[in-house]
Amino acid sequence: MEYEPITSDELIGRTVTIIECTDLSWVNQSGLIIDETQHTFLIETEKKQKRIAKQTATFAFEYHGKKIIVKGTRLIYRPEDRIKKTR
């Protein structure tokens, strides 16, 4: 597993795939992050928009041509603080 500086980058507008989640209906779901709060992502899939708690999932992002896996617990900051703190 590679850690890239995606944790300090803007995530709204990125496509994400949930690879692990306490809510099994979310596993292998992909969508576009359309909003982010300290504890959640609002993800738009083909069928709906749904808010998912960051701490309950592990996310896969496409980042500079690589697949990057990030545990949601590493993303639990307000977006503006996460960008500053994880650099």
N, C-alpha and C positions, 0 to 999 in steps of 0.2 A: 504494500500500500504506500503510495507516494503522497506526501503532504506538499501541496503547492500553496502559494500565497492567495489562493481563492478565498480563504477565510478573511482576508483583509480587502477583498474586492467587492464591488457592487453585485448583489445577487438578483435583484429585481430585473426581470427581463430574460433571465437565464432559464434554459430547460433543465429540469431535474427529474431524476428517477429515484423512487423510494426503494431501497434494496432490503431494508429491514424495518419493521415497525411493530409496535405492540398491537396495533389494529391491523389484523392480517388482510383485510380488504384493501389496504393501501399498498401492500407489497407488490413490486413490479409495476406500479402505476407511474406514468410519466405525465408531466405537464409543465406549464410556464409559471414561474413565480411572478405574481402580479402585485403582491404587497408583502411587507415584512414588518413584524413587530419584534420586541425583545424575545418573546417566547414562541412565536408562530410564523409560519409562512402561509400566505393565501395562494393556493395553486389552482390554476385553471386547466382542467383536462378537457377532452373532447366533449364530455357530457355535462360538466358542472364546474362550479368553483367550490373549493373546500379548504377550510383552515386546518392545518396540521401542526401539532405541538412539536417544536424542534427536538425536545428531549426524548420523545418517544420513537425517533426514527434515525436511520442512517441513510444519507443521501449520496447519489452519484451525479456528478456534474461533468459535462464536457468542457474542458478548459485548455485552451491553446493546443488543441488536437489530441489531448490525453483524457482518459477517463479518471476522474479524481473522486475518491471515496472520502466522505467527511461524516463523522458522528455528529448528530444534531447537538449534543452537549457542548461541542466546540464552537457552536454558533450562537449560544445563548447570551447575546448582548443586544442592546438597541443597535440598529444598523449603523448609526453614526459613531457609536462607541466601539463596536466590533472592528470597524475599519481602522480606528486609531490604535486600539489595544493589541491587535494581533499582528501588527507589523514588526 
